[in-house]
């Protein structure tokens, strides 16, 4: 009987931790951007849609993001999707966004010529 009582709090703790993980992954967090406000929401929607569609296949997600950005905002866009990366890129003014989605998944999109 003591084992059942001891196991119950551990199960509650595990459930709370799972809830916290889901809460942090529920929305995108834009860390840096200089894109105009009128296009920011559309770019975030493009990125989140691609990541949700392809799950852990980051290469396909990046390819879809790049193709959609090229089609919508003109050529020469680049996209990086992954975990644990840093960046230093040359970009056009008003054409870069760095954000997190689903916890620790980083996404970087930028345009250069």
C-alpha positions in Angstrom: 0.0 0.0 0.0 2.9 2.3 0.7 4.2 1.7 -2.8 0.9 2.7 -4.4 1.0 6.0 -2.4 4.6 6.7 -3.4 3.9 5.9 -7.1 1.0 8.3 -7.3 3.0 11.5 -6.6 5.6 10.4 -9.2 2.9 9.9 -11.8 1.5 13.4 -11.0 5.0 14.9 -11.3 5.5 13.2 -14.7 2.1 14.5 -15.9 2.9 18.0 -14.8 6.2 17.9 -16.6 4.5 16.7 -19.8 2.0 19.5 -19.5 4.8 22.0 -19.1 6.6 20.7 -22.3 3.4 20.9 -24.3 2.8 24.5 -23.0 6.3 25.7 -24.1 5.9 24.2 -27.5 2.5 25.6 -28.3 3.5 28.7 -30.1 6.4 30.2 -32.2 8.8 32.6 -30.5 10.4 35.1 -32.8 13.9 35.9 -31.4 15.0 38.4 -34.1 13.5 39.9 -37.2 13.6 43.0 -39.2 10.8 42.1 -41.7 7.9 44.6 -42.0 5.0 43.9 -39.6 2.6 43.3 -42.5 4.6 40.3 -43.7 5.8 39.0 -40.3 2.6 37.0 -39.6 2.6 35.4 -43.1 6.2 34.3 -42.7 5.5 32.8 -39.3 2.5 30.9 -40.7 4.6 29.6 -43.6 7.3 28.4 -41.2 5.0 26.8 -38.7 2.9 25.1 -41.4 6.0 23.5 -43.0 7.4 22.3 -39.6 4.1 20.9 -38.5 3.7 19.2 -41.9 7.1 17.4 -42.0 7.7 16.9 -38.3 11.3 15.8 -37.7 12.3 15.9 -41.4 14.0 19.2 -41.2 15.5 19.1 -44.7 12.0 18.8 -46.3 10.7 21.5 -44.0 13.5 23.9 -45.0 13.0 23.1 -48.7 9.3 23.9 -48.5 9.9 27.1 -46.6 12.5 28.2 -49.1 10.3 27.4 -52.1 7.3 29.2 -50.6 9.4 32.3 -49.7 10.9 32.4 -53.2 7.4 32.2 -54.7 5.8 34.8 -52.4 8.6 37.3 -51.9 11.0 36.8 -54.9 14.0 34.6 -55.3 17.2 34.2 -53.3 15.7 33.1 -49.9 17.5 30.6 -47.7 16.1 28.6 -44.8 17.8 26.6 -42.0 15.7 24.3 -39.7 17.4 22.4 -36.9 18.4 22.3 -33.3 21.5 23.7 -31.6 22.9 26.0 -34.3 24.2 29.5 -34.4 24.3 31.9 -37.4 26.1 34.8 -38.9 24.8 35.7 -42.4 24.8 38.6 -44.8 21.3 39.6 -45.7 19.2 42.3 -47.3 17.7 44.9 -45.0 14.2 43.9 -43.9 14.7 40.3 -45.0 15.7 38.1 -42.0 13.8 36.1 -39.3 15.1 33.8 -36.6 12.6 32.0 -34.5 12.0 29.0 -32.3 9.1 26.6 -32.6 8.2 23.3 -30.8 10.5 24.0 -27.9 14.1 24.0 -29.1 13.7 23.9 -32.9 15.3 26.9 -34.5 14.3 28.3 -37.8 16.3 30.9 -39.7 15.1 32.5 -43.0 16.9 35.3 -44.9 17.3 36.8 -48.3 20.5 37.9 -50.0 21.7 38.5 -53.5 
